[in-house]
Amino acid sequence: MEQNIIQIGNSTGVIIPKSLLEEVGLRSGSQVVIEKDFTGKSLRIIKKGTANLSSVTPEFIETLAKIDKEYNIALKKLAEG
């Protein structure tokens, strides 16, 4: 879904359709946390008080890539059963 960022007084905002808010359990007045993802190129809107999964850091991704590179064959064999 594409939306435009709009001017709201001295701030900016995005209109979020009511049906989408209802699907994720939010409504007007709900408190949310807005944060950048680990790449710094996307924003996440998270209902306040829910689990925060954005703690995946670039270092963690790099470590996973190294493990995958070193143990790729063994991991594939384990996945096959």
C-alpha positions as CSV (number, residue, x, y, z in Angstrom):
1,M,0.0,0.0,0.0
2,E,1.4,3.4,-1.0
3,Q,0.6,6.5,1.0
4,N,1.8,10.1,0.8
5,I,3.4,11.9,3.7
6,I,1.3,15.0,4.4
7,Q,1.8,18.2,6.3
8,I,-0.2,18.4,9.6
9,G,0.5,21.8,11.2
10,N,4.2,21.9,12.0
11,S,4.5,18.1,11.7
12,T,4.1,15.5,9.1
13,G,2.0,12.3,9.1
14,V,0.7,9.4,7.1
15,I,-3.0,8.4,6.9
16,I,-3.4,4.8,7.9
17,P,-6.6,3.2,6.8
18,K,-8.9,2.1,9.6
19,S,-9.1,-1.5,8.3
20,L,-5.3,-1.9,8.4
21,L,-5.2,-0.5,11.9
22,E,-7.9,-2.9,13.0
23,E,-6.0,-5.8,11.5
24,V,-3.0,-5.1,13.7
25,G,-4.9,-4.2,16.8
26,L,-4.5,-0.4,16.7
27,R,-7.0,2.4,16.8
28,S,-7.1,6.1,17.1
29,G,-5.3,7.0,20.3
30,S,-3.2,3.9,20.5
31,Q,0.4,4.4,21.6
32,V,3.1,3.2,19.2
33,V,6.8,3.3,19.0
34,I,8.3,4.4,15.7
35,E,11.9,3.4,14.9
36,K,14.3,2.9,12.1
37,D,15.1,-0.7,11.1
38,F,18.7,-1.9,11.3
39,T,19.5,-0.7,7.8
40,G,18.3,2.8,8.6
41,K,16.3,2.9,5.4
42,S,12.8,1.9,6.7
43,L,10.6,2.8,9.6
44,R,8.7,0.4,11.8
45,I,5.5,1.2,13.7
46,I,5.2,-1.1,16.7
47,K,2.3,-1.2,19.2
48,K,3.7,0.1,22.5
49,G,4.3,-2.8,24.9
50,T,4.7,-5.5,22.3
51,A,7.9,-7.4,21.6
52,N,10.5,-5.4,19.8
53,L,12.2,-7.5,17.1
54,S,14.4,-4.8,15.7
55,S,17.4,-5.8,17.8
56,V,18.8,-7.6,14.8
57,T,22.0,-5.7,14.2
58,P,24.2,-5.5,11.1
59,E,26.8,-7.4,13.2
60,F,24.4,-10.2,13.8
61,I,23.5,-10.5,10.1
62,E,27.2,-10.5,9.3
63,T,27.8,-13.3,11.8
64,L,25.0,-15.3,10.3
65,A,26.5,-14.8,6.8
66,K,29.9,-16.1,8.1
67,I,28.3,-19.1,9.7
68,D,26.4,-19.9,6.5
69,K,29.5,-19.5,4.4
70,E,31.5,-21.8,6.6
71,Y,28.9,-24.4,7.4
72,N,26.5,-24.2,4.4
73,I,26.9,-27.9,3.4
74,A,26.5,-29.2,6.9
75,L,23.5,-27.0,7.5
76,K,21.8,-28.2,4.3
77,K,22.4,-31.8,5.2
78,L,20.9,-31.2,8.7
79,A,17.9,-29.5,7.2
80,E,17.3,-32.5,4.9
81,G,17.1,-34.8,7.9
